[in-house]
Amino acid sequence: MDAIRWEGNTLYLLDQTKLPVTEVWLPYTDYRPVADAIRTMVVRGAPAIGVAAAYAYCLAALAGEGLDEAKETLAASRPTAVNLFWALERMERKAKECGGAAEPLIAEAKAIHAEDVAMCRAMGAHGAAVVPEHARILTHCNAGALATGGYGTALGVIRAAHEAGKVNMVYCDETRPLLQGARLTAYELVSDHIPATLIADNMAASLMAKGKIDLAVVGCDRMAANGDFANKIGTYSVAVNAHYHGIPFYVALPCSTIDLSLADGSGIPIEERDRDEVRTLYGTRTAPESVEVCNPAFDVTPHSLVTGIITEKGVIYPPFQENLQKLFG
Ligand SMILES: CSC[C@H]1O[C@H](OP(=O)(O)O)[C@H](O)[C@@H]1O
């Protein structure tokens, strides 16, 4: 399963706002609508928006347009996932090296894409080792093939554990307000014949209290140097409830999601999204039009609630500040 393709100097994005009902691939030959696609979550997920932005940068080069302006436009699409900025800075370095020539830039974007899939598979292998036999796993939002270049981070761990015969059940939070869990994670798990049970977000704690959950694993949009991390809103609740119930809580991410420039999670920019994402559900109004709304797309989980950090280089345990730094030599 994938969400991003590059064919014939055209970027194709699977429109994730239409899943799971219809699979619609949208073509892009201009970088500007790709920025809109990131903003409107046609493509979403930290690594996936980095890969999409890298290809969009190539579209600007192919059109002979200003690469600085392209980078600025793409970087302004969403503020939290550091992979977006990491990918654009890597493309800018390549552009300086090759004088902005399209072909080397396309090769670089393809390398970013392929490396992301490889990192997800490595993460999956490392993560599967911490999953117990007959595991009943809770996950939140979508950190799967649709959120990455392919295979997934948290879902990559689940895929690898399933391949090792270790998965009894995956409980996926529907993940309000945009239902990435219901629409995307359940779609991925059902497509891969991995046992899945969809739950409303507010059911997770009672499942833990009943002893139904053995481990939780989630994705990440940005991690600070001390291991505090931002992920989809509701992740903090999962972490607090897992901690209370003594359930191992893991976060899976590529090293490109770690932002060592931030000492702790207080510096992570949290995207505030449109209020109607909470007041409506697929175009149907579910709350008074005039009611005030708070709609942060992410929350920050303190490293003190994290059991381990699953990366493509291995599983990192506390002390996170010291052990994360070692990942970067
Ligand atoms: C593999 S990172 C996926 C990460 O991104 C999601 O956010 P969004 O759907 O708003 O892009 C969510 O936080 C996932 O954990």
The ligand as an SDF file (V2000), in Angstrom:
LIG
                    3D

 15 15  0  0  0  0  0  0  0  0999 V2000
    4.2030    8.4240   10.7880 C   0  0  0  0  0  0  0  0  0  0  0  0
    3.8740    9.9830   11.3870 S   0  0  0  0  0  0  0  0  0  0  0  0
    2.1320    9.9980   11.3420 C   0  0  0  0  0  0  0  0  0  0  0  0
    1.5660   11.0090   12.2860 C   0  0  0  0  0  0  0  0  0  0  0  0
    0.9960   12.0930   11.5510 O   0  0  0  0  0  0  0  0  0  0  0  0
   -0.3630   12.1570   11.8850 C   0  0  0  0  0  0  0  0  0  0  0  0
   -0.8810   13.4530   11.8860 O   0  0  0  0  0  0  0  0  0  0  0  0
   -1.7340   13.9810   10.6020 P   0  0  0  0  0  0  0  0  0  0  0  0
   -2.6730   12.8850   10.2220 O   0  0  0  0  0  0  0  0  0  0  0  0
   -2.4090   15.2290   11.1270 O   0  0  0  0  0  0  0  0  0  0  0  0
   -0.6960   14.2850    9.5360 O   0  0  0  0  0  0  0  0  0  0  0  0
   -0.4280   11.5770   13.2800 C   0  0  0  0  0  0  0  0  0  0  0  0
    0.0850   12.4860   14.2330 O   0  0  0  0  0  0  0  0  0  0  0  0
    0.4720   10.3880   13.0870 C   0  0  0  0  0  0  0  0  0  0  0  0
    0.9370    9.7780   14.2320 O   0  0  0  0  0  0  0  0  0  0  0  0
  1  2  1  0
  2  3  1  0
  3  4  1  0
  4  5  1  0
  4 14  1  0
  5  6  1  0
  6  7  1  0
  6 12  1  0
  7  8  1  0
  8  9  2  0
  8 10  1  0
  8 11  1  0
 12 13  1  0
 12 14  1  0
 14 15  1  0
M  END
$$$$
